[in-house]
Amino acid sequence: MQAELFDTQGIGTGRAFDSLMAGARGLGLRVALTETGYDVDEAEDLARLARELRFFPHRAPRTAAWLARQSELRGW
C-alpha cells in the first residue's frame, strides 16, 4: 500500500477523486475503476452497508463479517 497516496490535500472534499487520481499518477500507480457506490461516512451509511452485505456478503466478505459482529452489538 502507498500510504503517501492518502497524504494529499482534498480528501474529504468534493475533489477527493481528482486528488487521489493525481496522487496515483504522481506515484506511478495504475488505477482501475469499478462501479460507483455511495459514501460510508455517517452512521446511517454504515447501517445501510451492513443491511446490504447481509444479502450479498460475497461482495466484501471481511467487511460483511465485521459488520455482522457490529450489527449484533449495535442492533442495526
Biopython code that builds the backbone (N, CA, C, O; Angstrom):
import numpy as np
from Bio.PDB.StructureBuilder import StructureBuilder

atoms = [
    (1, "MET", "N", (0.838, -1.179, 0.000)),
    (1, "MET", "CA", (0.000, 0.000, 0.000)),
    (1, "MET", "C", (0.879, 1.238, 0.000)),
    (1, "MET", "O", (1.954, 1.258, 0.600)),
    (2, "GLN", "N", (0.414, 2.243, -0.667)),
    (2, "GLN", "CA", (1.125, 3.514, -0.762)),
    (2, "GLN", "C", (0.460, 4.519, 0.167)),
    (2, "GLN", "O", (-0.424, 5.264, -0.255)),
    (3, "ALA", "N", (0.878, 4.547, 1.425)),
    (3, "ALA", "CA", (0.250, 5.423, 2.417)),
    (3, "ALA", "C", (0.307, 6.888, 1.999)),
    (3, "ALA", "O", (-0.601, 7.660, 2.306)),
    (4, "GLU", "N", (1.374, 7.268, 1.300)),
    (4, "GLU", "CA", (1.504, 8.670, 0.911)),
    (4, "GLU", "C", (0.411, 9.100, -0.073)),
    (4, "GLU", "O", (0.180, 10.296, -0.249)),
    (5, "LEU", "N", (-0.250, 8.156, -0.702)),
    (5, "LEU", "CA", (-1.361, 8.490, -1.589)),
    (5, "LEU", "C", (-2.455, 9.231, -0.830)),
    (5, "LEU", "O", (-3.127, 10.097, -1.390)),
    (6, "PHE", "N", (-2.632, 8.890, 0.439)),
    (6, "PHE", "CA", (-3.695, 9.484, 1.237)),
    (6, "PHE", "C", (-3.227, 10.697, 2.040)),
    (6, "PHE", "O", (-3.985, 11.234, 2.847)),
    (7, "ASP", "N", (-1.993, 11.128, 1.825)),
    (7, "ASP", "CA", (-1.474, 12.324, 2.488)),
    (7, "ASP", "C", (-1.754, 13.581, 1.678)),
    (7, "ASP", "O", (-1.227, 14.651, 1.984)),
    (8, "THR", "N", (-2.560, 13.459, 0.673)),
    (8, "THR", "CA", (-2.825, 14.583, -0.223)),
    (8, "THR", "C", (-3.937, 15.474, 0.316)),
    (8, "THR", "O", (-4.799, 15.023, 1.070)),
    (9, "GLN", "N", (-3.907, 16.727, -0.075)),
    (9, "GLN", "CA", (-4.999, 17.633, 0.292)),
    (9, "GLN", "C", (-6.198, 17.317, -0.594)),
    (9, "GLN", "O", (-6.045, 16.810, -1.705)),
    (10, "GLY", "N", (-7.362, 17.613, -0.105)),
    (10, "GLY", "CA", (-8.560, 17.410, -0.900)),
    (10, "GLY", "C", (-9.352, 16.183, -0.510)),
    (10, "GLY", "O", (-10.496, 16.023, -0.936)),
    (11, "ILE", "N", (-8.761, 15.306, 0.300)),
    (11, "ILE", "CA", (-9.504, 14.142, 0.758)),
    (11, "ILE", "C", (-10.584, 14.640, 1.713)),
    (11, "ILE", "O", (-10.326, 15.488, 2.568)),
    (12, "GLY", "N", (-11.783, 14.112, 1.562)),
    (12, "GLY", "CA", (-12.886, 14.558, 2.404)),
    (12, "GLY", "C", (-13.611, 15.764, 1.826)),
    (12, "GLY", "O", (-14.422, 16.401, 2.499)),
    (13, "THR", "N", (-13.308, 16.065, 0.572)),
    (13, "THR", "CA", (-13.973, 17.182, -0.100)),
    (13, "THR", "C", (-14.579, 16.672, -1.396)),
    (13, "THR", "O", (-14.459, 15.491, -1.724)),
    (14, "GLY", "N", (-15.218, 17.547, -2.118)),
    (14, "GLY", "CA", (-15.757, 17.198, -3.425)),
    (14, "GLY", "C", (-14.680, 16.925, -4.456)),
    (14, "GLY", "O", (-14.971, 16.462, -5.559)),
    (15, "ARG", "N", (-13.444, 17.209, -4.101)),
    (15, "ARG", "CA", (-12.322, 16.983, -5.019)),
    (15, "ARG", "C", (-11.521, 15.726, -4.680)),
    (15, "ARG", "O", (-10.430, 15.534, -5.217)),
    (16, "ALA", "N", (-12.027, 14.890, -3.822)),
    (16, "ALA", "CA", (-11.275, 13.720, -3.365)),
    (16, "ALA", "C", (-10.852, 12.825, -4.530)),
    (16, "ALA", "O", (-9.701, 12.394, -4.589)),
    (17, "PHE", "N", (-11.757, 12.544, -5.444)),
    (17, "PHE", "CA", (-11.433, 11.672, -6.574)),
    (17, "PHE", "C", (-10.284, 12.248, -7.387)),
    (17, "PHE", "O", (-9.303, 11.558, -7.666)),
    (18, "ASP", "N", (-10.409, 13.516, -7.765)),
    (18, "ASP", "CA", (-9.356, 14.154, -8.561)),
    (18, "ASP", "C", (-8.024, 14.167, -7.819)),
    (18, "ASP", "O", (-6.973, 13.945, -8.422)),
    (19, "SER", "N", (-8.063, 14.425, -6.525)),
    (19, "SER", "CA", (-6.836, 14.448, -5.724)),
    (19, "SER", "C", (-6.186, 13.072, -5.677)),
    (19, "SER", "O", (-4.968, 12.949, -5.811)),
    (20, "LEU", "N", (-7.000, 12.039, -5.486)),
    (20, "LEU", "CA", (-6.457, 10.680, -5.435)),
    (20, "LEU", "C", (-5.891, 10.253, -6.786)),
    (20, "LEU", "O", (-4.836, 9.620, -6.837)),
    (21, "MET", "N", (-6.569, 10.585, -7.871)),
    (21, "MET", "CA", (-6.072, 10.220, -9.203)),
    (21, "MET", "C", (-4.751, 10.925, -9.495)),
    (21, "MET", "O", (-3.824, 10.314, -10.028)),
    (22, "ALA", "N", (-4.664, 12.200, -9.150)),
    (22, "ALA", "CA", (-3.415, 12.936, -9.361)),
    (22, "ALA", "C", (-2.299, 12.342, -8.511)),
    (22, "ALA", "O", (-1.168, 12.200, -8.977)),
    (23, "GLY", "N", (-2.611, 11.996, -7.273)),
    (23, "GLY", "CA", (-1.617, 11.376, -6.398)),
    (23, "GLY", "C", (-1.145, 10.037, -6.929)),
    (23, "GLY", "O", (0.046, 9.729, -6.872)),
    (24, "ALA", "N", (-2.071, 9.237, -7.448)),
    (24, "ALA", "CA", (-1.712, 7.929, -8.008)),
    (24, "ALA", "C", (-0.807, 8.101, -9.222)),
    (24, "ALA", "O", (0.186, 7.387, -9.367)),
    (25, "ARG", "N", (-1.145, 9.040, -10.088)),
    (25, "ARG", "CA", (-0.285, 9.305, -11.253)),
    (25, "ARG", "C", (1.105, 9.727, -10.808)),
    (25, "ARG", "O", (2.107, 9.270, -11.358)),
    (26, "GLY", "N", (1.163, 10.600, -9.810)),
    (26, "GLY", "CA", (2.449, 11.074, -9.308)),
    (26, "GLY", "C", (3.309, 9.967, -8.724)),
    (26, "GLY", "O", (4.537, 10.056, -8.737)),
    (27, "LEU", "N", (2.664, 8.919, -8.209)),
    (27, "LEU", "CA", (3.394, 7.779, -7.645)),
    (27, "LEU", "C", (3.645, 6.682, -8.673)),
    (27, "LEU", "O", (4.262, 5.663, -8.364)),
    (28, "GLY", "N", (3.164, 6.893, -9.894)),
    (28, "GLY", "CA", (3.348, 5.897, -10.942)),
    (28, "GLY", "C", (2.469, 4.668, -10.771)),
    (28, "GLY", "O", (2.813, 3.589, -11.253)),
    (29, "LEU", "N", (1.340, 4.821, -10.090)),
    (29, "LEU", "CA", (0.443, 3.691, -9.844)),
    (29, "LEU", "C", (-0.556, 3.533, -10.979)),
    (29, "LEU", "O", (-0.971, 4.511, -11.601)),
    (30, "ARG", "N", (-0.934, 2.291, -11.239)),
    (30, "ARG", "CA", (-2.020, 2.017, -12.178)),
    (30, "ARG", "C", (-3.327, 2.067, -11.403)),
    (30, "ARG", "O", (-3.383, 1.662, -10.242)),
    (31, "VAL", "N", (-4.361, 2.556, -12.038)),
    (31, "VAL", "CA", (-5.664, 2.706, -11.389)),
    (31, "VAL", "C", (-6.715, 2.007, -12.233)),
    (31, "VAL", "O", (-6.725, 2.138, -13.457)),
    (32, "ALA", "N", (-7.593, 1.270, -11.582)),
    (32, "ALA", "CA", (-8.757, 0.672, -12.240)),
    (32, "ALA", "C", (-9.991, 1.161, -11.502)),
    (32, "ALA", "O", (-10.000, 1.237, -10.273)),
    (33, "LEU", "N", (-11.016, 1.487, -12.243)),
    (33, "LEU", "CA", (-12.247, 1.987, -11.641)),
    (33, "LEU", "C", (-13.321, 0.907, -11.670)),
    (33, "LEU", "O", (-13.378, 0.099, -12.596)),
    (34, "THR", "N", (-14.153, 0.902, -10.666)),
    (34, "THR", "CA", (-15.275, -0.023, -10.581)),
    (34, "THR", "C", (-16.568, 0.786, -10.595)),
    (34, "THR", "O", (-16.548, 2.009, -10.733)),
    (35, "GLU", "N", (-17.677, 0.093, -10.452)),
    (35, "GLU", "CA", (-18.954, 0.791, -10.349)),
    (35, "GLU", "C", (-18.903, 1.779, -9.193)),
    (35, "GLU", "O", (-18.255, 1.535, -8.175)),
    (36, "THR", "N", (-19.586, 2.880, -9.364)),
    (36, "THR", "CA", (-19.674, 3.814, -8.250)),
    (36, "THR", "C", (-20.704, 3.310, -7.252)),
    (36, "THR", "O", (-21.664, 2.631, -7.616)),
    (37, "GLY", "N", (-20.494, 3.643, -6.030)),
    (37, "GLY", "CA", (-21.402, 3.242, -4.968)),
    (37, "GLY", "C", (-21.854, 4.472, -4.209)),
    (37, "GLY", "O", (-22.307, 5.453, -4.800)),
    (38, "TYR", "N", (-21.728, 4.411, -2.924)),
    (38, "TYR", "CA", (-22.107, 5.544, -2.087)),
    (38, "TYR", "C", (-21.077, 5.680, -0.982)),
    (38, "TYR", "O", (-20.390, 4.721, -0.630)),
    (39, "ASP", "N", (-20.980, 6.879, -0.444)),
    (39, "ASP", "CA", (-20.056, 7.132, 0.660)),
    (39, "ASP", "C", (-20.526, 6.393, 1.905)),
    (39, "ASP", "O", (-21.724, 6.219, 2.132)),
    (40, "VAL", "N", (-19.574, 5.971, 2.693)),
    (40, "VAL", "CA", (-19.871, 5.385, 4.005)),
    (40, "VAL", "C", (-19.120, 6.241, 5.014)),
    (40, "VAL", "O", (-18.044, 5.878, 5.490)),
    (41, "ASP", "N", (-19.718, 7.389, 5.327)),
    (41, "ASP", "CA", (-19.058, 8.307, 6.249)),
    (41, "ASP", "C", (-19.985, 8.813, 7.342)),
    (41, "ASP", "O", (-19.637, 9.736, 8.079)),
    (42, "GLU", "N", (-21.137, 8.223, 7.446)),
    (42, "GLU", "CA", (-22.097, 8.549, 8.507)),
    (42, "GLU", "C", (-22.603, 7.232, 9.095)),
    (42, "GLU", "O", (-22.548, 6.195, 8.435)),
    (43, "ALA", "N", (-23.089, 7.273, 10.313)),
    (43, "ALA", "CA", (-23.595, 6.058, 10.966)),
    (43, "ALA", "C", (-24.698, 5.404, 10.144)),
    (43, "ALA", "O", (-24.749, 4.178, 10.047)),
    (44, "GLU", "N", (-25.578, 6.201, 9.555)),
    (44, "GLU", "CA", (-26.668, 5.651, 8.744)),
    (44, "GLU", "C", (-26.131, 4.927, 7.517)),
    (44, "GLU", "O", (-26.691, 3.917, 7.093)),
    (45, "ASP", "N", (-25.032, 5.449, 6.939)),
    (45, "ASP", "CA", (-24.419, 4.810, 5.778)),
    (45, "ASP", "C", (-23.863, 3.441, 6.153)),
    (45, "ASP", "O", (-23.992, 2.482, 5.391)),
    (46, "LEU", "N", (-23.254, 3.354, 7.312)),
    (46, "LEU", "CA", (-22.693, 2.095, 7.777)),
    (46, "LEU", "C", (-23.797, 1.072, 8.023)),
    (46, "LEU", "O", (-23.642, -0.104, 7.694)),
    (47, "ALA", "N", (-24.899, 1.514, 8.596)),
    (47, "ALA", "CA", (-26.035, 0.618, 8.814)),
    (47, "ALA", "C", (-26.595, 0.139, 7.477)),
    (47, "ALA", "O", (-26.966, -1.028, 7.346)),
    (48, "ARG", "N", (-26.658, 1.015, 6.495)),
    (48, "ARG", "CA", (-27.131, 0.632, 5.154)),
    (48, "ARG", "C", (-26.219, -0.422, 4.549)),
    (48, "ARG", "O", (-26.695, -1.419, 4.006)),
    (49, "LEU", "N", (-24.914, -0.208, 4.639)),
    (49, "LEU", "CA", (-23.959, -1.171, 4.112)),
    (49, "LEU", "C", (-24.111, -2.516, 4.813)),
    (49, "LEU", "O", (-24.056, -3.562, 4.167)),
    (50, "ALA", "N", (-24.299, -2.495, 6.115)),
    (50, "ALA", "CA", (-24.490, -3.737, 6.872)),
    (50, "ALA", "C", (-25.715, -4.489, 6.369)),
    (50, "ALA", "O", (-25.664, -5.705, 6.184)),
    (51, "ARG", "N", (-26.813, -3.776, 6.146)),
    (51, "ARG", "CA", (-28.034, -4.420, 5.641)),
    (51, "ARG", "C", (-27.798, -5.033, 4.266)),
    (51, "ARG", "O", (-28.219, -6.161, 4.009)),
    (52, "GLU", "N", (-27.130, -4.302, 3.386)),
    (52, "GLU", "CA", (-26.882, -4.802, 2.033)),
    (52, "GLU", "C", (-25.973, -6.024, 2.039)),
    (52, "GLU", "O", (-26.201, -6.977, 1.294)),
    (53, "LEU", "N", (-24.943, -5.994, 2.880)),
    (53, "LEU", "CA", (-23.999, -7.112, 2.898)),
    (53, "LEU", "C", (-24.580, -8.360, 3.560)),
    (53, "LEU", "O", (-24.027, -9.448, 3.398)),
    (54, "ARG", "N", (-25.668, -8.230, 4.292)),
    (54, "ARG", "CA", (-26.351, -9.428, 4.794)),
    (54, "ARG", "C", (-26.840, -10.281, 3.628)),
    (54, "ARG", "O", (-26.827, -11.510, 3.702)),
    (55, "PHE", "N", (-27.270, -9.625, 2.552)),
    (55, "PHE", "CA", (-27.788, -10.330, 1.380)),
    (55, "PHE", "C", (-26.702, -10.680, 0.369)),
    (55, "PHE", "O", (-26.851, -11.643, -0.384)),
    (56, "PHE", "N", (-25.624, -9.922, 0.342)),
    (56, "PHE", "CA", (-24.563, -10.110, -0.649)),
    (56, "PHE", "C", (-23.182, -10.109, 0.006)),
    (56, "PHE", "O", (-22.335, -9.297, -0.365)),
    (57, "PRO", "N", (-22.934, -10.995, 0.967)),
    (57, "PRO", "CA", (-21.654, -10.958, 1.688)),
    (57, "PRO", "C", (-20.442, -11.240, 0.805)),
    (57, "PRO", "O", (-19.324, -10.854, 1.146)),
    (58, "HIS", "N", (-20.654, -11.908, -0.325)),
    (58, "HIS", "CA", (-19.536, -12.219, -1.220)),
    (58, "HIS", "C", (-18.911, -10.964, -1.832)),
    (58, "HIS", "O", (-17.776, -11.008, -2.307)),
    (59, "ARG", "N", (-19.637, -9.857, -1.824)),
    (59, "ARG", "CA", (-19.101, -8.615, -2.395)),
    (59, "ARG", "C", (-17.953, -8.044, -1.570)),
    (59, "ARG", "O", (-17.051, -7.408, -2.115)),
    (60, "ALA", "N", (-17.985, -8.267, -0.283)),
    (60, "ALA", "CA", (-16.935, -7.769, 0.618)),
    (60, "ALA", "C", (-16.943, -8.654, 1.861)),
    (60, "ALA", "O", (-17.439, -8.237, 2.907)),
    (61, "PRO", "N", (-16.401, -9.875, 1.763)),
    (61, "PRO", "CA", (-16.542, -10.853, 2.843)),
    (61, "PRO", "C", (-15.996, -10.406, 4.196)),
    (61, "PRO", "O", (-16.637, -10.637, 5.221)),
    (62, "ARG", "N", (-14.855, -9.787, 4.217)),
    (62, "ARG", "CA", (-14.288, -9.361, 5.508)),
    (62, "ARG", "C", (-15.100, -8.229, 6.113)),
    (62, "ARG", "O", (-15.352, -8.204, 7.318)),
    (63, "THR", "N", (-15.501, -7.301, 5.270)),
    (63, "THR", "CA", (-16.344, -6.203, 5.753)),
    (63, "THR", "C", (-17.677, -6.743, 6.234)),
    (63, "THR", "O", (-18.190, -6.310, 7.265)),
    (64, "ALA", "N", (-18.243, -7.693, 5.488)),
    (64, "ALA", "CA", (-19.527, -8.290, 5.880)),
    (64, "ALA", "C", (-19.419, -8.968, 7.236)),
    (64, "ALA", "O", (-20.316, -8.834, 8.068)),
    (65, "ALA", "N", (-18.329, -9.697, 7.469)),
    (65, "ALA", "CA", (-18.149, -10.386, 8.754)),
    (65, "ALA", "C", (-18.007, -9.378, 9.890)),
    (65, "ALA", "O", (-18.613, -9.546, 10.948)),
    (66, "TRP", "N", (-17.220, -8.343, 9.679)),
    (66, "TRP", "CA", (-17.041, -7.326, 10.718)),
    (66, "TRP", "C", (-18.362, -6.625, 11.011)),
    (66, "TRP", "O", (-18.723, -6.424, 12.171)),
    (67, "LEU", "N", (-19.078, -6.256, 9.955)),
    (67, "LEU", "CA", (-20.351, -5.568, 10.140)),
    (67, "LEU", "C", (-21.387, -6.461, 10.807)),
    (67, "LEU", "O", (-22.222, -5.970, 11.567)),
    (68, "ALA", "N", (-21.351, -7.758, 10.537)),
    (68, "ALA", "CA", (-22.286, -8.677, 11.202)),
    (68, "ALA", "C", (-22.046, -8.660, 12.704)),
    (68, "ALA", "O", (-22.994, -8.633, 13.490)),
    (69, "ARG", "N", (-20.774, -8.675, 13.103)),
    (69, "ARG", "CA", (-20.466, -8.615, 14.541)),
    (69, "ARG", "C", (-20.922, -7.283, 15.134)),
    (69, "ARG", "O", (-21.497, -7.245, 16.222)),
    (70, "GLN", "N", (-20.663, -6.198, 14.414)),
    (70, "GLN", "CA", (-21.070, -4.881, 14.900)),
    (70, "GLN", "C", (-22.589, -4.752, 14.964)),
    (70, "GLN", "O", (-23.129, -4.143, 15.889)),
    (71, "SER", "N", (-23.266, -5.322, 13.988)),
    (71, "SER", "CA", (-24.730, -5.253, 13.960)),
    (71, "SER", "C", (-25.341, -5.911, 15.181)),
    (71, "SER", "O", (-26.317, -5.415, 15.744)),
    (72, "GLU", "N", (-24.758, -7.039, 15.591)),
    (72, "GLU", "CA", (-25.248, -7.719, 16.794)),
    (72, "GLU", "C", (-25.059, -6.833, 18.021)),
    (72, "GLU", "O", (-25.940, -6.744, 18.875)),
    (73, "LEU", "N", (-23.915, -6.185, 18.099)),
    (73, "LEU", "CA", (-23.615, -5.339, 19.252)),
    (73, "LEU", "C", (-24.445, -4.059, 19.269)),
    (73, "LEU", "O", (-24.854, -3.589, 20.330)),
    (74, "ARG", "N", (-24.688, -3.503, 18.089)),
    (74, "ARG", "CA", (-25.318, -2.184, 17.998)),
    (74, "ARG", "C", (-26.802, -2.226, 17.642)),
    (74, "ARG", "O", (-27.484, -1.202, 17.679)),
    (75, "GLY", "N", (-27.294, -3.405, 17.301)),
    (75, "GLY", "CA", (-28.710, -3.535, 16.984)),
    (75, "GLY", "C", (-29.125, -2.920, 15.662)),
    (75, "GLY", "O", (-30.214, -2.354, 15.557)),
    (76, "TRP", "N", (-28.264, -3.022, 14.638)),
    (76, "TRP", "CA", (-28.615, -2.484, 13.320)),
    (76, "TRP", "C", (-29.559, -3.414, 12.621)),
    (76, "TRP", "O", (-29.974, -3.140, 11.495)),
]
sb = StructureBuilder()
sb.init_structure("model")
sb.init_model(0)
sb.init_chain("A")
sb.init_seg("    ")
for serial, (resi, resn, name, xyz) in enumerate(atoms, 1):
    if name == "N":
        sb.init_residue(resn, " ", resi, " ")
    sb.init_atom(name, np.array(xyz, "f"), 0.0, 1.0, " ", f" {name:<3s}", serial, name[0])
structure = sb.get_structure()
